[in-house]
């Protein structure tokens, strides 16, 4: 099946153009915009890891190495589209327009972090694996019934394809020809379980065959391959062509979360051999004469300042209300949780 679903690339590892049919579309403006978003979310990601190590943020799910997959897919969306992220897709949501302070608040365990702006359709991050996929399909179907051209995208990892929600969502999307993009980031591991122990299929893209759905396998570290593949899938969905499954083959450099030690189950030295998506784009920009060192350094400085300002605002928030832990889950709080809440408030002197 790997021969039937070859990995589509526009750039090689060094940033040289492989697909010359796209050469005229690889403009300086597009290159700089994509680089800017990738650098911004990487700056956020690295800062979040440091904050967690300092005890200033809760357990955090890093994404460094997956910037091209997240930026390339989200940058192709329109404002009124829907985004259904996992707990690792804050790079995509930030690209789509999510507020950085609220994103930090989410990772600090604050309810405010789950509330998007009124202008954006961003579902709260899904921590249970694959549960967001049927939701995304349902939102897409609703848009179709309303007669709009809005599209939903569901982000998920390779481990999610072992869940029933994935197959239910695929089937529903296919039957109702919902305008939804099922965007898989295949990192090769579901926490510590390699993909070879998750499935006997050679690719994730081939799973679409059973549902009569178009699918494609792409280099998830090639920002242009991601962006233009996503554009094609979105155009198909908006014009009534139904869903698409995209398998973006990528590699996350670091741990599953900051509570994880990946060296216990995978060879971390391999991370150094993987081509960094930002380095690849920089190589292309330099070859094309698009790379201005002063301009790039100004972008990096601006992002560092933005992230530091967002952290300062996040840490200036008043202490969280402990009632939020109890009051928004049940219509009527069970007796044992009533006792827990009472005991806690009594101990605090409230």
Buried (B, 14 or more C-beta within 10 A) or exposed (E): EEEEBEBBBBBBBEBEBBBEEBEEEBEEEBBBBBBBBBBBBBBBBBBBBEBBEEEBBBEBBBBBBBBBBBBBBBBBBEEEBBBBBBBBBBBBBBBBBBBBBBBBBBBBEBBBBEBBEEEBBBBBBBEEBBBBBBBBBBBBBBBBEEEEBBBBBBBBBBBBBBBEBBBBBBBBBBEBBBBBBBBBBBBBBBEEBEBEEBBEEBBBBBBBBEBEBBBBBBBBBBBBBBBBBBBBBBEBBBEEEBBBBBBBBBBBBBBBBBEBEBEEEEEEEEBEEBBBBBEBBBBBBEBBEBBEEEEBEEBBEBBBEBBEEBBEBBEEEEEBEEEEBBEEEEEEBEEEBEEBBEEEEEEEEE
